[in-house]
Amino acid sequence: MTDIIFTNARLIDPVGQTDSLGALRIRDGLIAAVYEDPTPDVAGTIINCAGNCLAPGIVDIGVKVSEPGERHKESFRSAGRAAAAGGVTTIVTRPDTLPAIDTPETLEFVARRAATDAPVRVLPMAALTKDRAGREMTEIGFLQDAGAVAFTDCDRVVTGTKVFSRALTYAKSLDALVIAHVQDPNLSDGAAVTSGKFASLRGLPGVSPMAERMALDRDIALLEMTGARYHADQITTARALPALERAKRNGLKITAGVGVHHLTLNEMDVADYRTFFKLKPPLRSEDDRIAVVQAVADGLIDVISSMHTPQDEESKRLPFEEAASGAVGLETLLPAALRLYHAEMITLPRLFAALSLNPSRLLGLDTGRLREGHPADLVWFDPDAPFQLDRATLKSKSKNTPFDGARMQGVVLGTWVGGALVGGDV
């Protein structure tokens, strides 16, 4: 195959935390060389990046693809096309399907469908307990052998401490990653927004930010007991950050993520009961948002994800309390995250550490690096190009985005997976 050389590229290197002009050559699906000279004298197919950014493709942990069970909301084909359009080269899928992905047979079905239909890499997670019911753990070893990269019950918290501790202990013996949703369900069940003056004015049931802190404290105690590898899917409140920092300082195998919507929106965006802004956990105060953004910039929170959750119109066109939670985010993850860069709250190399390098490391992948010998999973984008989002143009089957009509910056020009172009107009 002919080499492809990206010239005049603004190379975003999350490993070296550099942002510099250079060139990059790919061959046989791998990065063959990285040049400081933006126009090296080498033979191959030239793609002139014209000073725009070339970065490792995004690795998005926690994507809901509604196969099996709710294919009308999202399929692997539509999710894969949305990912490619958004610069996401690897999607790590959730097991909260119908039925749940809790057996090797269901996992193998998902893997076959993804391999056939999706143009990007798809890595499935499996349920931690059977039917995500929190009573009996799944066959973690068999599921791991079948290709599960992590284990989670998604937004269903395992309330039984003994069940969860046993699952963590067994996962530790297999070096399996457990991903947990940190919300105390006794406080959060039935809540639609974060408690406070705004919730009271709107007459909506709220949940205290302490529900996140309490759940995280419990899980940290169990990590001290079991020594398992653990990832908190979303840390969204300032009150949870000191506990996370102490756990990391004490050497526990703990990492944390946050959804891009909680980094760029706050509780006031609910405004006139707009259900596209109903998320789980709910949007937080502006003080919480700023604290969590700073935690990402400091490296305390490791991963930014889309938490892509497709919902059909019938699920969202309901009174706020009754509407389904969640928003799509595969195509808007990058431009939404770039809001933090444009606000000078985070650098591009740090942003791509959270979007690509850290999730790759967490899952033991070779992606997320602009280094020789690593997979040529790349995104070429113009960080400054403005556009107004029209949800009707999204490639996802579901259109439940809170950014409909929003003015954004950051247009993906091309997406490559293993050196093959899968998205963009190159």
Backbone torsions as a table, in degrees:
resi	resn	phi	psi	omega
1	MET	NA	146.2	178.7
2	THR	-70.8	137.5	175.0
3	ASP	-63.6	149.3	172.2
4	ILE	-113.3	128.8	-179.4
5	ILE	-117.8	120.8	175.5
6	PHE	-92.1	112.7	-178.5
7	THR	-105.9	163.5	178.7
8	ASN	49.1	43.8	-177.1
9	ALA	-101.9	140.6	171.0
10	ARG	-87.4	98.5	-172.1
11	LEU	-81.0	121.5	179.1
12	ILE	-101.7	105.7	-175.0
13	ASP	-107.9	102.7	-178.9
14	PRO	-72.1	-19.6	178.4
15	VAL	-72.9	-52.2	179.9
16	GLY	-85.7	-3.2	-177.5
17	GLN	53.2	48.2	179.5
18	THR	-119.9	154.4	178.7
19	ASP	-139.1	97.0	-170.8
20	SER	-145.8	157.2	178.6
21	LEU	-77.2	136.7	-179.7
22	GLY	-172.3	-159.2	179.6
23	ALA	-142.3	161.6	-177.8
24	LEU	-145.2	138.4	-179.8
25	ARG	-118.4	135.7	176.5
26	ILE	-120.7	147.3	-179.4
27	ARG	-150.6	133.3	175.8
28	ASP	53.8	39.0	175.6
29	GLY	81.5	0.8	-178.6
30	LEU	-122.1	159.2	172.1
31	ILE	-75.1	119.7	-176.1
32	ALA	-92.6	-31.2	-179.2
33	ALA	-164.4	151.7	173.6
34	VAL	-124.2	129.8	-174.1
35	TYR	-116.3	141.3	171.3
36	GLU	-75.8	-29.2	176.8
37	ASP	-74.4	122.4	-178.2
38	PRO	-69.7	-16.3	178.8
39	THR	-132.7	69.6	-178.8
40	PRO	-68.6	152.6	-179.5
41	ASP	-89.2	78.0	179.2
42	VAL	-133.0	153.7	-175.9
43	ALA	-89.4	145.3	177.6
44	GLY	151.9	-176.5	176.1
45	THR	-79.0	120.9	-175.0
46	ILE	-92.8	129.9	168.9
47	ILE	-117.2	110.3	-179.2
48	ASN	-83.2	112.3	-177.4
49	CYS	-78.9	-7.5	173.1
50	ALA	54.6	35.4	177.3
51	GLY	82.3	0.1	177.2
52	ASN	-82.4	171.5	-169.0
53	CYS	-83.0	140.3	170.5
54	LEU	-124.1	120.9	-172.7
55	ALA	-137.1	163.7	173.6
56	PRO	-61.6	142.5	177.9
57	GLY	-59.0	149.2	-176.5
58	ILE	-75.3	138.3	174.5
59	VAL	-109.7	109.8	-169.9
60	ASP	-105.1	107.6	-179.2
61	ILE	-89.7	127.8	174.1
62	GLY	100.8	33.4	-179.6
63	VAL	-87.1	129.7	175.6
64	LYS	-91.7	116.2	169.6
65	VAL	-112.5	124.6	-166.1
66	SER	-85.9	36.3	172.0
67	GLU	-116.3	129.0	1.2
68	PRO	-83.5	163.3	166.6
69	GLY	108.7	-41.0	-176.7
70	GLU	-135.4	51.2	-173.8
71	ARG	-60.9	-21.1	178.6
72	HIS	-67.8	-20.0	178.7
73	LYS	-85.4	-41.4	-179.9
74	GLU	-167.3	135.2	176.3
75	SER	-115.0	169.2	176.2
76	PHE	-65.0	-32.5	178.0
77	ARG	-65.2	-50.0	-177.6
78	SER	-69.7	-39.6	177.9
79	ALA	-64.6	-39.5	178.7
80	GLY	-64.6	-40.8	177.7
81	ARG	-66.3	-39.1	178.2
82	ALA	-65.4	-41.8	178.6
83	ALA	-61.4	-47.9	-179.3
84	ALA	-60.6	-38.8	178.5
85	ALA	-67.2	-26.2	-177.1
86	GLY	-98.8	6.0	179.9
87	GLY	81.4	12.8	178.4
88	VAL	-92.2	118.3	-176.5
89	THR	-101.0	-17.1	176.4
90	THR	-137.0	125.5	173.5
91	ILE	-111.9	132.4	179.3
92	VAL	-106.8	109.9	-166.0
93	THR	-90.6	148.7	-179.8
94	ARG	-85.0	155.7	179.5
95	PRO	-94.7	12.8	-177.6
96	ASP	-85.1	60.7	179.2
97	THR	-105.2	-177.2	178.3
98	LEU	-123.0	101.8	1.0
99	PRO	-77.0	169.0	177.8
100	ALA	-65.0	151.6	177.2
101	ILE	-82.0	86.4	-175.6
102	ASP	-128.1	8.5	176.1
103	THR	-134.2	154.7	177.3
104	PRO	-58.9	-33.3	-178.7
105	GLU	-65.0	-44.9	178.0
106	THR	-65.2	-40.3	179.0
107	LEU	-62.4	-41.7	179.8
108	GLU	-66.3	-35.9	175.1
109	PHE	-60.6	-46.7	-179.5
110	VAL	-61.7	-44.4	-178.3
111	ALA	-63.2	-41.2	179.2
112	ARG	-65.8	-44.8	-179.3
113	ARG	-63.2	-42.2	-179.9
114	ALA	-64.0	-43.7	-179.1
115	ALA	-62.5	-32.8	-178.9
116	THR	-79.8	-40.5	-166.2
117	ASP	-103.1	-27.9	-171.4
118	ALA	-96.2	133.2	178.2
119	PRO	-81.0	-6.3	179.1
120	VAL	-111.5	171.5	177.4
121	ARG	-71.7	138.7	178.6
122	VAL	-127.3	123.7	177.8
123	LEU	-119.5	119.6	-176.5
124	PRO	-88.6	142.1	166.1
125	MET	-96.4	159.9	178.3
126	ALA	-121.8	161.6	179.7
127	ALA	-67.9	147.6	177.1
128	LEU	-81.4	-36.2	177.0
129	THR	-124.0	157.0	-176.0
130	LYS	-63.6	128.9	-178.5
131	ASP	59.2	18.6	-178.2
132	ARG	54.2	32.9	-174.7
133	ALA	-93.3	-9.4	176.4
134	GLY	76.3	16.7	-177.0
135	ARG	-109.7	-36.4	-176.0
136	GLU	-141.6	128.3	-176.2
137	MET	-72.6	153.6	179.4
138	THR	-75.9	173.5	175.4
139	GLU	-79.3	81.2	-172.3
140	ILE	-59.0	-41.5	-178.8
141	GLY	-63.1	-46.5	179.3
142	PHE	-64.4	-40.3	179.3
143	LEU	-66.8	-37.7	176.9
144	GLN	-63.8	-42.4	177.2
145	ASP	-62.8	-30.8	-179.2
146	ALA	-81.8	-4.9	174.7
147	GLY	118.4	3.6	178.6
148	ALA	-67.8	130.7	-177.9
149	VAL	-96.2	-13.0	178.3
150	ALA	-164.8	169.7	-175.4
151	PHE	-131.9	129.8	-175.5
152	THR	-157.9	147.0	170.0
153	ASP	-98.4	14.1	177.1
154	CYS	58.6	-128.3	-173.7
155	ASP	-84.2	3.9	173.5
156	ARG	-92.8	108.4	-178.2
157	VAL	-74.9	134.2	174.7
158	VAL	-76.6	100.7	-174.2
159	THR	-78.0	-26.0	178.8
160	GLY	-72.8	107.3	-176.1
161	THR	-60.8	-38.2	179.6
162	LYS	-66.3	-42.6	178.5
163	VAL	-62.0	-45.4	-177.8
164	PHE	-66.4	-40.2	179.8
165	SER	-65.3	-37.6	177.4
166	ARG	-66.0	-40.5	178.5
167	ALA	-64.3	-41.3	177.6
168	LEU	-64.0	-40.7	179.5
169	THR	-63.2	-43.6	-179.6
170	TYR	-68.1	-40.9	177.3
171	ALA	-61.6	-38.4	178.2
172	LYS	-60.1	-40.5	-178.3
173	SER	-65.4	-22.1	-180.0
174	LEU	-107.1	4.1	-174.9
175	ASP	54.6	37.5	179.8
176	ALA	-89.5	144.4	179.5
177	LEU	-86.7	129.9	175.3
178	VAL	-107.7	129.3	178.5
179	ILE	-113.2	128.7	-174.6
180	ALA	-124.8	151.6	174.9
181	HIS	-98.5	117.2	-172.4
182	VAL	-95.3	88.5	171.9
183	GLN	-146.3	129.2	174.5
184	ASP	-73.0	111.7	-174.0
185	PRO	-66.5	-24.1	177.9
186	ASN	-64.7	-26.1	176.6
187	LEU	-96.3	-33.8	-170.2
188	SER	-92.1	-17.9	-178.7
189	ASP	-58.5	129.9	178.4
190	GLY	83.9	-4.9	-179.3
191	ALA	-78.1	146.2	178.8
192	ALA	-115.4	-24.0	-178.8
193	VAL	-142.5	175.0	173.6
194	THR	-79.4	135.9	-177.2
195	SER	-64.9	152.0	-179.5
196	GLY	149.6	-171.4	-176.4
197	LYS	-61.6	-41.4	-178.3
198	PHE	-63.0	-43.8	179.2
199	ALA	-61.9	-40.5	-179.9
200	SER	-65.7	-41.2	179.8
201	LEU	-64.5	-33.2	-179.2
202	ARG	-87.3	-8.7	-180.0
203	GLY	67.8	31.9	-177.5
204	LEU	-106.8	143.7	178.3
205	PRO	-69.3	130.2	-175.4
206	GLY	-116.9	166.2	175.6
207	VAL	-126.4	137.2	179.1
208	SER	-69.1	144.0	173.5
209	PRO	-57.6	-20.3	179.8
210	MET	-65.4	-19.4	177.5
211	ALA	-61.2	-34.3	177.6
212	GLU	-72.0	-45.0	179.9
213	ARG	-61.8	-44.0	-177.7
214	MET	-63.4	-42.3	179.4
215	ALA	-67.3	-39.1	179.1
216	LEU	-65.9	-40.7	178.5
217	ASP	-60.0	-43.2	178.7
218	ARG	-61.3	-46.2	-177.2
219	ASP	-66.3	-36.1	177.9
220	ILE	-63.8	-40.2	177.4
221	ALA	-60.7	-41.2	178.8
222	LEU	-69.1	-30.9	175.7
223	LEU	-67.1	-39.2	175.9
224	GLU	-60.4	-33.8	-177.9
225	MET	-79.6	-35.5	-171.0
226	THR	-105.8	-27.3	-177.8
227	GLY	73.8	19.3	-176.7
228	ALA	-75.0	163.6	171.6
229	ARG	-85.3	129.5	-168.4
230	TYR	-141.9	138.8	176.7
231	HIS	-131.6	124.3	174.4
232	ALA	-83.9	121.0	-170.8
233	ASP	-65.0	-38.1	-179.8
234	GLN	-145.5	117.3	169.2
235	ILE	-105.0	118.6	-170.1
236	THR	-126.0	0.6	-175.9
237	THR	-127.2	149.7	178.8
238	ALA	-64.9	-31.5	-176.0
239	ARG	-68.9	-21.1	178.9
240	ALA	-84.7	-17.5	-172.4
241	LEU	-66.6	-42.5	178.8
242	PRO	-60.2	-38.2	178.4
243	ALA	-65.2	-41.4	177.6
244	LEU	-63.1	-43.3	-179.4
245	GLU	-63.3	-41.7	179.3
246	ARG	-65.3	-41.1	-179.4
247	ALA	-62.6	-41.5	178.1
248	LYS	-67.4	-42.0	-179.8
249	ARG	-63.5	-31.4	-179.9
250	ASN	-82.7	2.7	173.2
251	GLY	86.3	12.2	177.3
252	LEU	-71.4	152.5	-178.6
253	LYS	-85.3	70.5	-173.8
254	ILE	-124.7	135.7	171.0
255	THR	-130.7	169.7	-177.3
256	ALA	-145.8	151.3	176.5
257	GLY	-125.9	177.4	174.6
258	VAL	-154.0	144.0	175.9
259	GLY	-78.6	146.2	-175.2
260	VAL	-63.5	-27.1	-179.8
261	HIS	-66.0	-34.6	179.2
262	HIS	-75.5	-15.1	176.7
263	LEU	-87.6	-19.3	-171.2
264	THR	-122.8	-8.2	179.8
265	LEU	-128.9	161.7	175.0
266	ASN	-136.4	179.6	-173.1
267	GLU	-59.4	-26.3	-179.3
268	MET	-69.0	-19.5	-179.0
269	ASP	-69.3	-16.2	174.8
270	VAL	-59.9	-33.9	174.5
271	ALA	43.5	-118.5	-175.5
272	ASP	-86.9	57.2	174.5
273	TYR	58.1	43.1	-178.9
274	ARG	-79.3	111.9	-169.9
275	THR	-73.9	-16.3	174.7
276	PHE	-66.4	-14.0	177.7
277	PHE	-98.6	6.6	176.7
278	LYS	-85.1	114.0	-175.6
279	LEU	-126.9	171.6	176.5
280	LYS	-133.2	115.0	-3.3
281	PRO	-65.5	163.2	-178.4
282	PRO	-67.1	160.7	175.9
283	LEU	-60.2	145.9	-172.6
284	ARG	-105.4	-178.2	178.2
285	SER	-70.0	162.4	177.9
286	GLU	-63.0	-35.8	177.4
287	ASP	-62.4	-41.8	176.9
288	ASP	-63.9	-43.7	-179.2
289	ARG	-58.2	-47.5	-178.4
290	ILE	-64.4	-40.2	179.4
291	ALA	-62.7	-39.7	-178.9
292	VAL	-72.5	-38.2	174.9
293	VAL	-59.5	-43.1	179.0
294	GLN	-63.9	-36.4	178.2
295	ALA	-64.8	-35.5	174.7
296	VAL	-67.8	-44.6	180.0
297	ALA	-61.9	-33.6	180.0
298	ASP	-83.5	-10.6	-178.7
299	GLY	87.6	3.5	178.2
300	LEU	-68.8	-45.0	170.6
301	ILE	-91.3	126.6	-167.6
302	ASP	-87.4	-36.5	-164.6
303	VAL	-129.3	137.9	168.6
304	ILE	-110.2	132.3	179.3
305	SER	-133.4	169.6	179.0
306	SER	-84.8	-23.9	-170.0
307	MET	47.4	46.0	-177.3
308	HIS	-57.0	114.2	-177.1
309	THR	-133.2	91.6	-179.0
310	PRO	-71.4	136.5	174.3
311	GLN	-134.3	140.4	179.3
312	ASP	-77.5	170.3	-176.3
313	GLU	-60.1	-38.1	-178.1
314	GLU	-64.3	-28.5	-179.9
315	SER	-78.1	-24.0	-176.3
316	LYS	-102.5	-27.4	-178.2
317	ARG	-82.7	61.6	-178.2
318	LEU	-137.5	165.6	171.6
319	PRO	-54.3	148.2	-169.8
320	PHE	-52.9	-43.9	-178.1
321	GLU	-63.9	-32.0	-175.2
322	GLU	-91.4	-17.9	-175.6
323	ALA	-67.6	150.3	177.3
324	ALA	-69.2	149.7	178.2
325	SER	-87.4	154.3	171.2
326	GLY	116.9	158.8	179.8
327	ALA	-145.0	149.8	172.3
328	VAL	-74.5	154.6	-176.9
329	GLY	-157.2	1.0	-177.0
330	LEU	-60.4	-42.7	-177.4
331	GLU	-83.0	-20.4	-176.6
332	THR	-103.6	-2.4	-177.6
333	LEU	-57.3	-49.8	-176.7
334	LEU	-68.4	-53.2	179.6
335	PRO	-62.4	-32.6	176.5
336	ALA	-66.3	-45.1	179.9
337	ALA	-64.2	-32.4	179.2
338	LEU	-67.0	-15.9	173.3
339	ARG	-58.8	-35.4	179.3
340	LEU	-69.0	-37.7	177.2
341	TYR	-66.5	-46.1	-178.7
342	HIS	-67.4	-26.3	176.0
343	ALA	-83.6	3.5	179.4
344	GLU	59.5	35.4	177.5
345	MET	-97.7	-14.8	-177.4
346	ILE	-159.5	146.6	178.9
347	THR	-85.1	161.2	178.3
348	LEU	-64.0	-42.6	177.2
349	PRO	-61.0	-39.3	177.9
350	ARG	-68.3	-37.5	178.1
351	LEU	-61.7	-43.8	-179.3
352	PHE	-77.9	-16.8	168.3
353	ALA	-63.8	-41.6	-178.8
354	ALA	-77.7	-29.9	-177.6
355	LEU	-85.8	-26.7	-169.4
356	SER	-134.8	-54.8	-174.7
357	LEU	-66.8	-51.8	-175.8
358	ASN	-64.9	-43.8	175.4
359	PRO	-63.4	-32.8	176.3
360	SER	-64.3	-45.9	179.0
361	ARG	-63.2	-41.0	-178.6
362	LEU	-58.9	-36.8	-176.8
363	LEU	-99.2	3.9	178.3
364	GLY	71.4	33.5	-178.2
365	LEU	-97.6	157.0	177.3
366	ASP	-88.3	-1.6	-178.1
367	THR	-78.9	178.9	175.0
368	GLY	86.2	12.8	-175.2
369	ARG	-136.2	140.7	170.4
370	LEU	-96.9	66.6	-176.8
371	ARG	-132.1	147.5	-179.8
372	GLU	-56.8	135.2	178.2
373	GLY	90.8	-7.9	179.7
374	HIS	-93.9	158.8	-177.2
375	PRO	-57.1	141.8	178.7
376	ALA	-84.0	63.3	172.7
377	ASP	-98.6	108.4	-167.7
378	LEU	-136.1	153.5	171.2
379	VAL	-129.7	128.3	176.1
380	TRP	-107.8	123.2	-174.9
381	PHE	-147.5	153.7	173.2
382	ASP	-98.4	108.6	-174.2
383	PRO	-70.8	-15.9	-173.7
384	ASP	-105.6	-10.9	-176.2
385	ALA	-64.0	124.1	-178.4
386	PRO	-87.8	152.3	172.3
387	PHE	-159.9	161.5	174.7
388	GLN	-110.8	123.4	-174.3
389	LEU	-74.6	130.9	172.6
390	ASP	-116.6	113.8	-173.7
391	ARG	-62.4	-22.6	179.3
392	ALA	-65.7	-21.7	-178.8
393	THR	-88.2	-6.4	-179.0
394	LEU	-64.8	144.0	-178.7
395	LYS	-83.0	-13.5	173.3
396	SER	-65.0	148.9	176.0
397	LYS	-64.4	-41.4	177.7
398	SER	-89.9	149.8	-173.3
399	LYS	-119.3	22.4	-173.4
400	ASN	-81.6	73.1	177.4
401	THR	-106.9	136.9	174.8
402	PRO	-74.9	-7.7	-177.2
403	PHE	-95.1	10.9	179.4
404	ASP	-58.1	124.9	-179.4
405	GLY	83.3	-5.0	-177.2
406	ALA	-75.7	146.5	172.8
407	ARG	-87.3	124.7	-174.7
408	MET	-131.5	168.1	175.9
409	GLN	-130.9	139.7	177.2
410	GLY	119.1	100.4	-177.0
411	VAL	-115.3	127.2	177.0
412	VAL	-76.1	126.1	-180.0
413	LEU	-97.7	-26.6	179.5
414	GLY	-167.5	144.7	177.2
415	THR	-130.5	129.1	179.5
416	TRP	-120.1	135.8	175.0
417	VAL	-122.0	117.7	-177.0
418	GLY	57.7	35.0	179.3
419	GLY	81.8	-3.4	-180.0
420	ALA	-100.1	132.9	178.3
421	LEU	-70.9	123.4	-179.0
422	VAL	-120.7	-12.3	-179.3
423	GLY	-155.8	154.1	-179.3
424	GLY	103.3	178.3	-175.2
425	ASP	-116.2	38.1	-177.7
426	VAL	-68.7	NA	NA
